[in-house]
Amino acid sequence: MPEPIVYKDKTIDLVDPIGIPELVFYGREDELAACGLAWGLGNEGKIEPRMKRFAFRLAGVPGVGKNAIVYELVSRMRKVPGQEDMPFYMIQGHEEFTPEDLALSVVPAEEQGRFRLQASGLATAIYKGGVCFVDEINRIPPRALSLLVSALDEREQVFSAMTNLWIESPEDRTWPFFFCCAMNTNAGAGEVYALPENIRQRTLPRIDINGLPTDELMKVVSKRLDTAPRDIQQFYSLIERIVQEQRSQRELETSLELWQRKGGEAKDLDQFLEKFLKESPDNSNP
């Protein structure tokens, strides 16, 4: 159930934090270190309250694991004693986004004919602290993104024009406010809007996420197999081709899972990879 608060004489329901997907994570230590550095984290993800926190932006083509990096970073932070309950909020960008979607929305209440004020994940994270992650930020219209200006500078507040309220953090906030976002970098994946300059300057550093190196991608594939492929050298060469052609890691893992469900075996992996490389890449789903 949403948590209600009384804020400047108005009752507002905070959004519930979400769980972190349980993923098998490989590599990406350099990228994780860059994200942790931006947030001023200490060893193994320990929060350092006095460190300045930058709102980093992950950029890359669909399927390279941008979201997985954020999930892994938050998961490691939660493993630090005393940080197990740190909230995580996620906002999915889309073309119909409005400014109030980043602040307060009016939604139907349980009582028929009544309505209530619902805080966004951003507004809740500012008020309670924790991590707010905006995925596909470049799908959000620039007019809606304008609310991020005050959220991502020293003010850490967001304005609701509908209620004429500035949502800001109380002095006794439990957690610092962390922000990050992700964007796809190819137009075919839905890069509808260029980020406004004031938002680009507030979502730094930009951390480019490329495809996994050959050795790490081999670990991803091999982890799913009970036995070794029939031809190790052929297997390695095919994985190198997948990396060179910048094929999506997500696309590969999905195809591999479906192939295994059909009874595919490790000894025939080279044939599967050959077929995978001949198929046209599908970048329609980021």
N, C-alpha and C positions, 0 to 999 in steps of 0.2 A: 504494500500500500504506500502511496506517496506520503512523504512527511510534511505535514502542514506547519507553517511558521506564521507568526504575526509580524509583518514588516511594515513599519511606518503606517500603522492602522489598517493595513490590508492583509487578509489571509491569503497566503501563497503556498501552493503545494510544490515542494522540491521533487525533482525527478529521482527515481531510485538509481543507484549505481548499477553497473552491469558486471557480469563475471568475465574472466579472461578465458578464451578458448584454450583447451589443452592441446597443444601442438608439439610434435617432435621437431625440435629446432636444431639446425646445423649451422655452424660457422657464424659468419657475419660479425665477428668480434670487433673488427675495426669500425664498422658502422655503429654497433652498440656503444663502443667507447666514445665515438663522436657525439652520439645522442646524450650519453651520460655527462659528457663534458659540458654540453650546452645547458643542461639542467643543473650543473654544479654539484653532481652527485659524488659522494665519496666512494671508498672501497666497497665493491659488491653491491652498489646501489643504495648506499646509506644517504639519507636526505641530510643536507647541510643547510639549515635554515638561513644562515647569513650570506650564502652565496647567491649572486644574481642569477636569475633563471631566464634563459633565452627560449623563445618559442620557435623551435627548429621546424624546418619543412623538408619532408622526404619527397624526392622527385624521381620518377622512373616510369618505364613502360608498364602496362598491366601485367600482373602475374609474377613479378620478380620478388615479392615478399615484403612489401613496404609495411603492410598492416602487421605481419608476423613479427617484424622487428619491434614495433611498438608494444605488441602483446608480450614479447619476451622481456623487454625492458621493464615493463610494469610488473611482470611476474617476478623478476629478480629483485625489484624494489620491495615487493611484498614478502620476500623471504628473509629480509632483515628483521631481527627481533624488534618488536614495537611498531612495525610498519605493516603488519599483516592485514589490517583493515583499511588501508588507504583506498579511498574511492576512485573508481574509474568510470568516466562518462564518454560516450562516443556519439558523434553527430555525423550522419550520412548526408553529404552534399547532393543537391539536385537542382534542376533548373527552375523549379517553382518555389524555391526558398524565398521567404519574406524576412524583413528585419525583425519582426516579432518572433520568428522561429529561433532567433538567437537570444531572445530576452524572455518575454512572457507571452503566453497564448491563452485565449479563452477556450475552454473545453467543456463539454457537457458534464454535469455532476451526476451522482447516483440518483438524486431526487429528480423526478420528472419535472421538466420545465426550468431547472436551475442550472447555473454554470459556475465554474470555478477558475481561478487563475493558476496556470501550470508553468512553472519555471523551466527553462531549457536546461540542457546539460551544461552549457556554458555558464549560465547564471547560477546554477546550483554549485558548480565547481568554484566559482568566484566566492560564493557565500560560505561554503563548507570547506573548501580546499580540495585537493586531489588532482587527478589528471583529466583534462578535457582533450580529446582527440577528434579532429574534424577530418574525415576521409573525403577524398575527391573535392577539395576545397575550390578547385577551379571550375566546378559545375555550378557554384553558387553565384547568383547575379551580383555585380559590384555594389549595387544599392544596399543589398542585405549585408554584405561584408563590411560596410561602413561602421557597423556596431562594434567590430573588432578593434577599431582604432583605440578606444579608451580602455578596452579589456587587456590589450597587449602592451600598454606602456605602464608607467609608474602608478597610474590611478587604479588599475585592476577593477574596473567597474563597467557596467553595461546599462544603457538607457532604454527604458520601455516608453515609447511615445504614447502608447495606448493608455497607460496608467500614470504617465508623467512621473515615473519613479526611476531613480538611479539605484541599481542593485550593486551593492558593494560588500566587502567582507567586514564582519564584526572584528573587534580587537581580539577576541578570544577564539578566533578560528583555529581549528585543530590542526589542519594541514596547510602547507604552502600550496599555492595555485601553480600547477604545471600545465602548459599548453603545447601541443604539437599538431601538425597537419600533414596530409599527404596529397600529392597531385600526380595525375598521369600526364606524361609529356608528349604523347602523340595524339594528333587530332582525331584519328580514327577511334580512339578510346573515349572520346567525348570531352575533349578540351574545349568547352564551349566559350569560356571567358578567359581573357588574360587577367592576371591578378593586378588590381590597382597598385600603383607604386607605393602608396602609404601602407598597404598590406604586405607587399613584398618586403619592405624595409622592416616590418615588425615580425616577419616570420623568417628570421635568420638565426643560425646559418642554414643555408640550403645544403642538404646532404643528398648527393646523387646515389641512387641505388641501381646498380647494374646487375646483369645476370650472374649467377653463381659461377665461380671458377670451376674448371673441369674436375679437379680433385674433390671439391665439396659436392658438386652435382652427382659424382659417382657414389659418394656416401649416401646421398638421398635415395638413389635408385637401389644400391646394394642393400640398404637397411631393410628393404621390403622382401628380400630374397633369402630363401633358406639355403641355397647352394650357389656355387659360383657359376657365372655364365660359361657357355661352351667354349668361347674363344675370348680370353681376357683382352688380348691386344685389339681384336675387332671391337669389343665392347668399349674400350677406352677411346678408340678412334671415332666411334659413332657419337659418344658423349662429347668429344671435342667438336664435332660438326654441329651438334645441337647448341653448344655454347657460341660458336662462331656465327651461326645463323640467328642468334639472339631469340631462340624459341622460348616461350614462356615456361617457367618452372611449374606453374600451376597446371598448365595444359599438359605437360609431360606427366605429372603425378596423377592427373585425372585419367589420362589414357592408360597409364600403367595399372591403375587400380581396376579399371574396367577389363583390361586384358587378363589380369589375374582372376577376376571373377568368372571369366569364360574358361578358366583352366590353364592359362598360360604358365609355363614353367621357366625357371632360370636358364635352363640349357638352350632355350629358344629365344633368349632375350635379344640377341643380335638381330634376329629376323623381325622382332617387334620394333626395335629401334629403326631399322631400315624402313619399315612401313611408316612409322611415325614421321620420319624425315621427308617422305614423299608426299605426305598429306599436306594440304594447304593450312597454314596457321590460322587460327580463329581468334582474332583480337576483338570480337564484338562484345565480349563480356569482360570488363576490367577485373 
